Amino acid sequence: SSGATSRVAANDVSRNRKAGVLVWGGETRPLLCRNTVHDGEQAGIYLYAAARAVLLRNEVYANAGAGVLITEGAHPLLLENMLRDGGDAGVLVHEEGRGCLVGNNVHSNATYGVAALNGGCPAASRNWLHGRRQGGLLVDDAEAALPP
């Protein structure tokens, strides 16, 4: 919910019809640490409506949609997560989504490791994007900030 600042750690979140974890609202700033989010019917973790969260050392895999979906001004920090074997991109940023992606291992997703589309603007540094079916990084009509 909007306004939460909780710490969510060491949970197994699986087999959900919607996103395994949903974070929304400009005052929402949870720490999600060492959780396993898998086998969902949509995105593993969905952040929107200006939500700001820290995702630290989570394992997100085998979800039908993106491992992490960032939209509508959400601006999370993704640090040292494993995002793998998803039905879409490991991280999908669009519709004015932002975010900082640092030191993540993103592999074996159905499309791209990281995709920034339609106004998405992530900053990405020191991530390992490998084993994907279409490519490591897709920037299309977005403003991704990548280090030189």
SEPA-281039 format. One line per 3 residues: number of its first residue (from 1); for each residue x, y, z of N, C-alpha, C, O. Coordinates in Angstrom, 2 decimals, padded with zeros to 5 digits, always signed. Example, Ala and Ser with C-alpha at 12.3 -4.5 7.8 and 13.67 -1.06 7.14 Angstrom:
<tormis>
1 = +013.19 -005.69 +007.80 +012.30 -004.50 +007.80 +013.20 -003.30 +007.80 +014.24 -003.32 +008.46 | +012.85 -002.25 +007.08 +013.67 -001.06 +007.14 +012.90 +000.03 +007.87 +013.41 +001.14 +008.04 $
</tormis>
This chain:
<tormis>
1 = +000.82 -001.20 +000.00 +000.00 +000.00 +000.00 +000.86 +001.25 +000.00 +002.06 +001.18 +000.27 | +000.26 +002.39 -000.30 +000.99 +003.64 -000.38 +001.40 +004.11 +001.01 +000.60 +004.11 +001.94 | +002.66 +004.51 +001.15 +003.15 +005.05 +002.40 +003.89 +004.07 +003.27 +004.39 +004.46 +004.33 $
4 = +003.99 +002.83 +002.88 +004.67 +001.82 +003.69 +006.18 +001.97 +003.59 +006.71 +002.29 +002.52 | +006.87 +001.75 +004.70 +008.34 +001.79 +004.72 +008.89 +000.52 +005.36 +009.94 +000.55 +005.99 | +008.22 -000.56 +005.20 +008.55 -001.81 +005.88 +009.79 -002.49 +005.30 +010.27 -002.15 +004.22 $
7 = +010.29 -003.46 +006.07 +011.37 -004.34 +005.62 +010.76 -005.71 +005.39 +010.15 -006.29 +006.30 | +010.91 -006.23 +004.20 +010.33 -007.51 +003.82 +011.49 -008.42 +003.45 +012.14 -008.19 +002.43 | +011.75 -009.44 +004.26 +012.96 -010.26 +004.05 +012.68 -011.74 +004.16 +011.84 -012.19 +004.95 $
10 = +013.40 -012.51 +003.34 +013.47 -013.97 +003.41 +012.11 -014.65 +003.26 +011.80 -015.61 +003.97 | +011.30 -014.17 +002.33 +010.01 -014.78 +002.03 +010.06 -015.54 +000.72 +010.86 -015.22 -000.17 | +009.21 -016.54 +000.60 +009.03 -017.27 -000.65 +007.66 -016.89 -001.19 +006.64 -017.26 -000.62 $
13 = +007.64 -016.14 -002.29 +006.41 -015.64 -002.89 +006.25 -016.36 -004.23 +007.09 -016.20 -005.11 | +005.19 -017.15 -004.38 +005.09 -017.95 -005.60 +003.66 -018.20 -006.03 +002.71 -018.11 -005.25 | +003.54 -018.53 -007.32 +002.31 -019.00 -007.95 +001.14 -018.04 -007.77 +000.04 -018.45 -007.39 $
16 = +001.38 -016.76 -008.05 +000.33 -015.75 -007.93 -000.27 -015.44 -009.30 +000.42 -015.51 -010.31 | -001.55 -015.08 -009.32 -002.21 -014.71 -010.56 -001.77 -013.35 -011.06 -001.71 -013.12 -012.27 | -001.49 -012.45 -010.16 -001.01 -011.11 -010.53 +000.46 -011.04 -010.13 +001.10 -012.08 -009.96 $
19 = +001.00 -009.85 -009.99 +002.40 -009.70 -009.59 +002.63 -010.37 -008.23 +001.78 -010.30 -007.34 | +003.78 -011.01 -008.10 +004.11 -011.63 -006.81 +004.24 -010.60 -005.71 +003.77 -010.81 -004.59 | +004.87 -009.46 -006.03 +005.01 -008.34 -005.10 +004.60 -007.09 -005.85 +005.08 -006.84 -006.95 $
22 = +003.70 -006.30 -005.27 +003.22 -005.06 -005.87 +003.57 -003.91 -004.94 +003.20 -003.91 -003.77 | +004.29 -002.91 -005.47 +004.69 -001.75 -004.68 +004.21 -000.51 -005.41 +004.58 -000.30 -006.57 | +003.38 +000.33 -004.76 +002.86 +001.51 -005.43 +002.78 +002.70 -004.48 +002.67 +002.54 -003.27 $
25 = +002.85 +003.88 -005.06 +002.64 +005.12 -004.33 +003.92 +005.84 -003.97 +004.90 +005.22 -003.57 | +003.92 +007.15 -004.12 +005.10 +007.99 -003.94 +005.71 +007.98 -002.55 +006.89 +008.29 -002.40 | +004.95 +007.63 -001.55 +005.48 +007.58 -000.18 +005.88 +006.16 +000.23 +006.26 +005.93 +001.38 $
28 = +005.79 +005.24 -000.69 +006.08 +003.84 -000.38 +007.55 +003.55 -000.65 +008.02 +003.71 -001.78 | +008.29 +003.13 +000.39 +009.73 +002.94 +000.30 +010.18 +001.69 +001.07 +010.99 +001.81 +002.00 | +009.69 +000.53 +000.71 +010.09 -000.67 +001.44 +011.48 -001.17 +001.04 +011.99 -000.83 -000.03 $
31 = +012.08 -001.95 +001.92 +013.29 -002.71 +001.61 +012.87 -004.15 +001.41 +012.34 -004.78 +002.32 | +013.10 -004.67 +000.20 +012.82 -006.07 -000.10 +014.16 -006.77 -000.20 +014.94 -006.50 -001.11 | +014.44 -007.67 +000.74 +015.78 -008.25 +000.87 +015.72 -009.77 +000.98 +015.01 -010.32 +001.82 $
34 = +016.48 -010.45 +000.12 +016.64 -011.90 +000.15 +015.33 -012.68 +000.05 +015.17 -013.72 +000.69 | +014.41 -012.16 -000.75 +013.16 -012.87 -001.02 +013.32 -013.70 -002.29 +014.17 -013.42 -003.13 | +012.50 -014.72 -002.42 +012.41 -015.51 -003.63 +011.01 -015.31 -004.19 +010.02 -015.58 -003.52 $
37 = +010.94 -014.82 -005.45 +009.66 -014.53 -006.09 +009.64 -015.31 -007.40 +010.43 -015.04 -008.30 | +008.73 -016.27 -007.50 +008.80 -017.16 -008.66 +007.46 -017.75 -009.06 +006.50 -017.77 -008.29 | +007.43 -018.23 -010.32 +006.31 -018.98 -010.88 +004.98 -018.23 -010.85 +003.93 -018.84 -010.66 $
40 = +005.02 -016.91 -011.02 +003.80 -016.12 -011.08 +003.27 -016.01 -012.49 +003.99 -016.24 -013.45 | +001.99 -015.66 -012.61 +001.34 -015.56 -013.91 +001.56 -014.20 -014.58 +001.19 -014.03 -015.74 | +002.15 -013.23 -013.87 +002.49 -011.93 -014.45 +003.90 -011.57 -014.02 +004.75 -012.46 -013.91 $
43 = +004.18 -010.31 -013.76 +005.51 -009.88 -013.33 +005.82 -010.43 -011.95 +004.93 -010.64 -011.13 | +007.11 -010.65 -011.69 +007.51 -011.08 -010.36 +007.31 -009.95 -009.34 +006.65 -010.13 -008.32 | +007.91 -008.78 -009.64 +007.78 -007.60 -008.79 +007.35 -006.45 -009.68 +007.98 -006.19 -010.70 $
46 = +006.29 -005.75 -009.30 +005.74 -004.65 -010.08 +005.74 -003.39 -009.22 +005.12 -003.34 -008.16 | +006.46 -002.37 -009.70 +006.54 -001.09 -009.00 +005.94 -000.01 -009.88 +006.30 +000.10 -011.06 | +005.01 +000.81 -009.33 +004.41 +001.87 -010.14 +003.91 +003.01 -009.25 +003.99 +002.95 -008.02 $
49 = +003.39 +004.05 -009.91 +002.83 +005.23 -009.24 +003.85 +005.88 -008.30 +003.55 +006.16 -007.14 | +005.06 +006.10 -008.82 +006.13 +006.82 -008.12 +006.69 +006.09 -006.90 +007.34 +006.70 -006.05 | +006.45 +004.80 -006.80 +007.00 +004.02 -005.67 +008.52 +004.04 -005.70 +009.14 +004.05 -006.76 $
52 = +009.12 +004.05 -004.52 +010.58 +004.01 -004.39 +010.89 +002.89 -003.39 +010.55 +002.97 -002.21 | +011.53 +001.88 -003.89 +011.85 +000.73 -003.05 +013.31 +000.37 -003.26 +013.92 +000.77 -004.25 | +013.85 -000.40 -002.32 +015.18 -000.99 -002.49 +014.98 -002.49 -002.59 +014.41 -003.12 -001.69 $
55 = +015.46 -003.07 -003.69 +015.43 -004.52 -003.88 +016.86 -005.01 -003.77 +017.69 -004.71 -004.63 | +017.16 -005.75 -002.72 +018.52 -006.17 -002.42 +018.62 -007.68 -002.33 +017.98 -008.30 -001.48 | +019.41 -008.27 -003.19 +019.73 -009.70 -003.16 +018.51 -010.62 -003.17 +018.46 -011.61 -002.44 $
58 = +017.54 -010.28 -003.98 +016.37 -011.14 -004.19 +016.65 -012.07 -005.37 +017.46 -011.77 -006.24 | +015.96 -013.19 -005.39 +016.00 -014.08 -006.55 +014.61 -014.11 -007.15 +013.65 -014.53 -006.50 | +014.50 -013.66 -008.40 +013.21 -013.57 -009.10 +013.33 -014.42 -010.35 +014.18 -014.16 -011.21 $
61 = +012.48 -015.44 -010.47 +012.63 -016.35 -011.60 +011.31 -017.01 -011.99 +010.39 -017.12 -011.19 | +011.26 -017.43 -013.26 +010.18 -018.24 -013.80 +008.80 -017.60 -013.67 +007.80 -018.30 -013.47 | +008.74 -016.27 -013.77 +007.45 -015.59 -013.83 +007.07 -015.42 -015.30 +007.94 -015.32 -016.16 $
64 = +005.76 -015.39 -015.59 +005.30 -015.30 -016.97 +005.63 -013.96 -017.61 +005.85 -013.89 -018.82 | +005.66 -012.89 -016.83 +005.99 -011.56 -017.33 +007.42 -011.20 -016.99 +008.26 -012.08 -016.79 | +007.68 -009.91 -016.92 +009.02 -009.42 -016.55 +009.35 -009.82 -015.12 +008.47 -009.95 -014.27 $
67 = +010.64 -010.02 -014.88 +011.06 -010.28 -013.50 +010.72 -009.10 -012.61 +010.12 -009.27 -011.55 | +011.13 -007.89 -013.05 +010.79 -006.65 -012.36 +010.21 -005.70 -013.39 +010.85 -005.43 -014.41 | +009.02 -005.18 -013.14 +008.33 -004.24 -014.01 +008.27 -002.89 -013.30 +007.77 -002.79 -012.18 $
70 = +008.78 -001.84 -013.97 +008.86 -000.50 -013.37 +008.14 +000.48 -014.29 +008.56 +000.66 -015.44 | +007.06 +001.12 -013.80 +006.28 +002.04 -014.62 +005.83 +003.25 -013.80 +006.02 +003.31 -012.59 | +005.21 +004.22 -014.50 +004.51 +005.35 -013.89 +005.32 +006.09 -012.83 +004.82 +006.36 -011.74 $
73 = +006.56 +006.41 -013.15 +007.38 +007.22 -012.25 +007.99 +006.48 -011.08 +008.62 +007.11 -010.23 | +007.83 +005.18 -010.99 +008.49 +004.41 -009.93 +010.01 +004.54 -010.11 +010.50 +004.60 -011.23 | +010.73 +004.57 -009.01 +012.18 +004.81 -009.07 +012.87 +003.95 -008.00 +013.36 +004.47 -007.00 $
76 = +012.92 +002.63 -008.21 +013.56 +001.74 -007.24 +015.07 +001.64 -007.43 +015.60 +002.02 -008.48 | +015.74 +001.14 -006.42 +017.15 +000.74 -006.50 +017.18 -000.77 -006.50 +016.72 -001.40 -005.55 | +017.71 -001.37 -007.57 +017.87 -002.82 -007.66 +019.35 -003.11 -007.49 +020.17 -002.71 -008.32 $
79 = +019.71 -003.80 -006.43 +021.10 -004.03 -006.08 +021.36 -005.51 -005.83 +020.80 -006.10 -004.91 | +022.21 -006.11 -006.66 +022.69 -007.49 -006.48 +021.57 -008.52 -006.45 +021.59 -009.44 -005.63 | +020.60 -008.38 -007.35 +019.52 -009.36 -007.48 +019.85 -010.36 -008.57 +020.64 -010.08 -009.47 $
82 = +019.24 -011.53 -008.50 +019.29 -012.54 -009.55 +017.91 -012.55 -010.20 +016.91 -012.86 -009.56 | +017.86 -012.20 -011.50 +016.61 -012.11 -012.24 +016.73 -013.03 -013.44 +017.44 -012.70 -014.39 | +016.05 -014.17 -013.42 +016.32 -015.19 -014.43 +015.07 -015.93 -014.89 +014.06 -015.97 -014.19 $
85 = +015.18 -016.51 -016.06 +014.21 -017.47 -016.60 +012.78 -016.96 -016.65 +011.83 -017.72 -016.44 | +012.61 -015.66 -016.92 +011.26 -015.10 -017.02 +010.71 -015.14 -018.43 +011.44 -015.36 -019.39 | +009.41 -014.93 -018.55 +008.72 -014.97 -019.82 +008.81 -013.68 -020.62 +008.31 -013.62 -021.74 $
88 = +009.45 -012.65 -020.07 +009.66 -011.38 -020.75 +011.06 -010.92 -020.38 +011.95 -011.75 -020.19 | +011.29 -009.63 -020.29 +012.61 -009.11 -019.90 +012.88 -009.37 -018.42 +011.95 -009.52 -017.63 | +014.15 -009.42 -018.06 +014.50 -009.50 -016.65 +014.03 -008.27 -015.91 +013.44 -008.37 -014.83 $
91 = +014.28 -007.09 -016.50 +013.78 -005.81 -015.98 +013.16 -005.07 -017.15 +013.82 -004.85 -018.17 | +011.90 -004.67 -017.01 +011.20 -003.90 -018.03 +010.82 -002.56 -017.43 +010.09 -002.49 -016.44 | +011.34 -001.47 -018.04 +011.09 -000.12 -017.56 +010.39 +000.64 -018.67 +010.93 +000.77 -019.77 $
94 = +009.18 +001.16 -018.41 +008.47 +001.94 -019.43 +007.49 +002.88 -018.76 +007.36 +002.90 -017.54 | +006.78 +003.68 -019.60 +005.76 +004.62 -019.13 +006.27 +005.49 -017.98 +005.66 +005.55 -016.91 | +007.40 +006.17 -018.21 +008.01 +007.10 -017.25 +008.60 +006.41 -016.02 +008.89 +007.08 -015.03 $
97 = +008.78 +005.11 -016.07 +009.49 +004.41 -015.00 +010.95 +004.83 -014.99 +011.50 +005.20 -016.03 | +011.57 +004.77 -013.84 +012.97 +005.13 -013.69 +013.69 +003.97 -013.00 +013.37 +002.81 -013.28 | +014.61 +004.24 -012.14 +015.27 +003.20 -011.39 +016.77 +003.16 -011.61 +017.27 +003.59 -012.65 $
100 = +017.48 +002.64 -010.61 +018.92 +002.42 -010.67 +019.16 +000.92 -010.53 +018.70 +000.30 -009.58 | +019.88 +000.36 -011.50 +020.17 -001.07 -011.51 +021.68 -001.24 -011.38 +022.43 -000.82 -012.26 | +022.12 -001.84 -010.28 +023.55 -001.95 -010.01 +023.89 -003.38 -009.56 +023.31 -003.89 -008.60 $
103 = +024.82 -004.00 -010.26 +025.36 -005.29 -009.82 +024.40 -006.45 -009.86 +024.55 -007.39 -009.08 | +023.42 -006.42 -010.74 +022.44 -007.51 -010.84 +022.91 -008.56 -011.84 +023.59 -008.24 -012.81 | +022.54 -009.81 -011.60 +022.81 -010.91 -012.51 +021.49 -011.23 -013.20 +020.58 -011.80 -012.60 $
106 = +021.39 -010.86 -014.49 +020.15 -010.98 -015.23 +020.39 -011.93 -016.39 +021.15 -011.62 -017.30 | +019.74 -013.09 -016.36 +020.03 -014.06 -017.42 +018.86 -014.97 -017.76 +017.95 -015.19 -016.96 | +018.93 -015.49 -018.99 +018.04 -016.54 -019.48 +016.56 -016.13 -019.48 +015.69 -016.97 -019.26 $
109 = +016.29 -014.85 -019.71 +014.91 -014.39 -019.83 +014.48 -014.50 -021.29 +015.33 -014.56 -022.18 | +013.18 -014.52 -021.54 +012.67 -014.78 -022.89 +013.01 -013.68 -023.88 +013.17 -013.97 -025.07 | +013.14 -012.44 -023.45 +013.44 -011.37 -024.39 +014.80 -010.76 -024.06 +015.83 -011.30 -024.46 $
112 = +014.83 -009.65 -023.35 +016.06 -008.94 -023.05 +016.38 -009.00 -021.57 +015.51 -009.25 -020.74 | +017.65 -008.78 -021.26 +018.02 -008.66 -019.85 +017.36 -007.44 -019.24 +016.67 -007.54 -018.22 | +017.57 -006.27 -019.87 +016.95 -005.02 -019.46 +016.35 -004.38 -020.69 +017.02 -004.25 -021.72 $
115 = +015.08 -003.97 -020.61 +014.41 -003.27 -021.71 +013.86 -001.96 -021.18 +013.10 -001.93 -020.21 | +014.25 -000.87 -021.84 +013.73 +000.46 -021.52 +012.93 +000.92 -022.73 +013.49 +001.14 -023.81 | +011.62 +001.08 -022.56 +010.72 +001.37 -023.67 +009.80 +002.54 -023.33 +009.54 +002.81 -022.16 $
118 = +009.32 +003.23 -024.36 +008.24 +004.21 -024.23 +008.36 +005.12 -023.01 +007.46 +005.15 -022.16 | +009.45 +005.86 -022.93 +009.61 +006.81 -021.84 +010.26 +006.26 -020.59 +010.39 +006.98 -019.60 | +010.68 +005.01 -020.60 +011.40 +004.45 -019.46 +012.80 +005.06 -019.38 +013.41 +005.32 -020.42 $
121 = +013.30 +005.27 -018.18 +014.60 +005.94 -018.04 +015.40 +005.35 -016.87 +015.59 +006.03 -015.86 | +015.85 +004.12 -016.99 +016.68 +003.55 -015.92 +018.14 +003.97 -016.05 +018.60 +004.33 -017.13 | +018.85 +003.91 -014.94 +020.31 +004.05 -014.95 +020.86 +002.67 -014.60 +020.46 +002.08 -013.59 $
124 = +021.77 +002.16 -015.42 +022.27 +000.81 -015.21 +023.80 +000.80 -015.19 +024.44 +001.43 -016.03 | +024.37 +000.08 -014.22 +025.82 +000.02 -014.09 +026.23 -001.31 -013.46 +025.62 -001.77 -012.50 | +027.28 -001.91 -014.02 +027.90 -003.12 -013.48 +026.93 -004.30 -013.33 +027.06 -005.09 -012.40 $
127 = +025.98 -004.42 -014.24 +025.08 -005.57 -014.26 +025.65 -006.63 -015.21 +026.36 -006.29 -016.15 | +025.34 -007.89 -014.96 +025.76 -008.98 -015.82 +024.52 -009.44 -016.57 +023.65 -010.09 -015.98 | +024.43 -009.12 -017.87 +023.29 -009.46 -018.71 +023.73 -010.55 -019.67 +024.51 -010.28 -020.59 $
130 = +023.25 -011.76 -019.49 +023.74 -012.88 -020.29 +022.68 -013.96 -020.46 +021.68 -013.98 -019.75 | +022.92 -014.84 -021.41 +022.07 -016.01 -021.61 +020.64 -015.69 -022.00 +019.75 -016.51 -021.79 | +020.41 -014.54 -022.57 +019.06 -014.17 -022.95 +018.80 -014.57 -024.39 +019.74 -014.80 -025.16 $
133 = +017.54 -014.66 -024.76 +017.19 -015.16 -026.08 +017.26 -014.09 -027.16 +017.57 -014.43 -028.31 | +016.99 -012.82 -026.86 +017.00 -011.79 -027.90 +018.17 -010.83 -027.77 +018.73 -010.42 -028.78 | +018.54 -010.45 -026.59 +019.65 -009.50 -026.42 +019.82 -009.11 -024.96 +018.99 -009.44 -024.11 $
136 = +020.90 -008.41 -024.69 +021.19 -008.01 -023.32 +020.45 -006.76 -022.90 +019.90 -006.70 -021.79 | +020.42 -005.75 -023.78 +019.84 -004.46 -023.43 +019.08 -003.91 -024.63 +019.61 -003.88 -025.74 | +017.85 -003.49 -024.41 +017.04 -002.87 -025.45 +016.63 -001.49 -024.97 +016.03 -001.34 -023.91 $
139 = +016.96 -000.47 -025.76 +016.51 +000.90 -025.50 +015.75 +001.34 -026.74 +016.34 +001.45 -027.82 | +014.46 +001.60 -026.60 +013.62 +001.95 -027.73 +012.66 +003.04 -027.29 +011.75 +002.79 -026.49 | +012.84 +004.26 -027.81 +012.01 +005.39 -027.44 +012.05 +005.62 -025.93 +011.03 +005.91 -025.30 $
142 = +013.24 +005.48 -025.36 +013.43 +005.66 -023.92 +014.64 +006.55 -023.72 +015.23 +007.04 -024.68 | +015.01 +006.77 -022.47 +016.14 +007.63 -022.15 +017.06 +006.93 -021.15 +017.43 +007.52 -020.14 | +017.43 +005.72 -021.42 +018.27 +004.96 -020.49 +019.61 +005.66 -020.28 +020.22 +006.17 -021.23 $
145 = +020.05 +005.68 -019.05 +021.34 +006.30 -018.70 +022.35 +005.21 -018.41 +022.28 +004.55 -017.38 | +023.27 +005.03 -019.33 +024.29 +004.01 -019.18 +025.63 +004.69 -019.06 +025.87 +005.69 -019.74 | +026.51 +004.19 -018.21 +027.82 +004.81 -018.09 +028.63 +004.65 -019.37 +028.45 +003.67 -020.10 $
148 = +029.55 +005.61 -019.67 +030.33 +005.51 -020.90 +031.25 +004.31 -020.89 +031.98 +004.09 -021.86 $
</tormis>
